[in-house]
Amino acid sequence: MPCKLVAPLPVRVKYLRQGAKPPHRGTAKSAGLDLAAALENDVVIAPGARAAIPTGISIEIDRPGIAAFVFSRSGLGAKDGLTVAQGVGVIDPDYRGEIMVWLLNTAREPRTVRPGQRIAQLLFLPVFTAELTFADELSDTGRGAGGFGHTGE
């Protein structure tokens, strides 16, 4: 059974720095768009250190209920030890500032980020706005309050 195609998501991109590269897909079926470092010079990140790397772009998402998320590039993290410092970066739909990628060096040696290097990937995902209702009691479940390995080894 063929999969239904979803209409493309309209996203406006504004260039903020000289030499900024547009986000792009590595392959036609890539889930994320690669973000590149908009640097004038190399940035060396010491082991265990973090650095804010500019992308030189800002975005405007033209569909309600969608936000952008910055994830590590699997190869950069697995091979070089450079990961998105906070795990996942959230770009709220009303944010119009420059997308900065905080990279953490988890390797044992310094790593260099070069101008134009692909540093992270940008994915657009649905978000749900929660309507919180405060309660004295919550419904019972089989799990209850068990956590941190409670459901098995």
LINFENZI-V217647 format. One record per run of one state. SS is the DSSP state (H for helix, E for strand, L for the rest). FROM is the first residue (numbers start at 1). TO is the last residue. If there is no record, write none. Layout:
ss=(SS	SS)
from=(FROM	FROM)
to=(TO	TO)
This chain:
ss=(L	E	L	E	L	E	L	E	L	E	L	E	L	E	L	H	L	E	L	E	L	E	L	E	L	E	L)
from=(1	11	16	24	25	33	37	43	46	50	55	57	62	66	73	74	81	82	85	89	92	100	106	111	114	118	127)
to=(10	15	23	24	32	36	42	45	49	54	56	61	65	72	73	80	81	84	88	91	99	105	110	113	117	126	153)
